[in-house]
Amino acid sequence: MTAYVITFVIMVGVFMAGCFALKLPVGVSMMIAALCGAIQGGLGLETLRMMVEGEFGYVDTILTIGCAMIFMKVIEDSGALDALSSLIIERFHKVPAVLLILIMLIIMFPGMITGSSTAAVLSAGSIMAPVLALMGIDAVTAGSIIAMGALLGMIAPPVNTAALIICAGIDVPYVGFEGPLALLTFPLAILFVLLLGYKQARHLDYEKLKPALVEQDAVRKQYGFKIYIPLVVLVVLMVVFKVLKLGEDIGMPLMFMLSAVSGLFTGKKINVLQAVPAAIRTAAPVMGILMGVGMFIEVMTATGVRGLVVISCLRLPQVLWLVACAVSIPLFGAVSSYGACSVLGVPFAYIYASLLGGNSVVVLAAISLIAAVGDMMPPTALAGLFAAQITGVKPYTKILKRCMVPIVILLVYACFFLAKSKLIAGLF
């Protein structure tokens, strides 16, 4: 037991030192921590194999994120996102509540198809930030809406990277998550955007807003319906293969690539040699984290540290399991929400799905939502920091304070799903 504890302390210590003292990328810090853990654990010549196996542990997820970011870059450069934002503002400016909800869905969309809050903030969030400002919403509130939209987007269906990581940890197929994830995220998205922004947006003056949308309106009118074709292609492919299950599933990466190819001919001219590398550079930090998480977890498993974490969780009094889950996972997520899913999400999923006989799909969905809060926790706080950056808010903690009430509501809502997973599973 002592050896396991020492290995665990070394891995976590090296990881935190790499992140905070040396300011290394999270993925690199995880790789170094895994290497140190393997040496301390006495893996010897097996270390190289463990590192390589771990690196490729999430290759399907990495491929999905990379292809999704290429698709996002295509519809962004083609003008499709600008045209969509212009359209919804024109159609719904008389109903500010509906307009806010649609803006929230646009912010969530990149996260929904990549499983990354960072992708949501940097793509749709950066486009919607000026729109929210023009609607009369102050910078802190706009940043809070974008940050919470990004968190919920990374958990909303169809792609939930956090749930995929936990699925891999307890050997559960990623099937049937669409309904529970939708019920977890979309009601919260509607509540949060109205809670945060409706008071300021209800006095929207469209005539003052219209001059700022001239460029977006021009793109929409120039290309007409065809500019939305990539989005339509993606939706159709997802419905055919994911919902109706007509034929063999071609996989999300291929769906994104086919949709991206269609976008090359539907709007503004796109330089593929510039757009694709730019998309991959944007996705690289998230893909690097997943590689690091894979190596970290592989070594934890091989050295017995992962078993130690599971046993430690099981030894907690049953009455504290829910509180421990809601507190420890977001706090660990301050370093990496994906890492929190692997290290803590897996044992808590085992507790609620196996020991307590809960529905595994609902349990995993709820834990993934709890883990998403880690992207708002300092010091890394990916969603919060990027949202503050694109809205010009300094320091970022202003956004964190504004989001505290939504975060508490989110955690309570997720814990309800966790505790009542069988009841909720009956709805599907």
Summary of the structure (lengths in Angstrom):
residues: 428
radius of gyration: 21.5
end to end distance: 42.7
largest distance: 69.6
contacts: 1632
relative contact order: 0.16
helix: 81%
strand: 0%
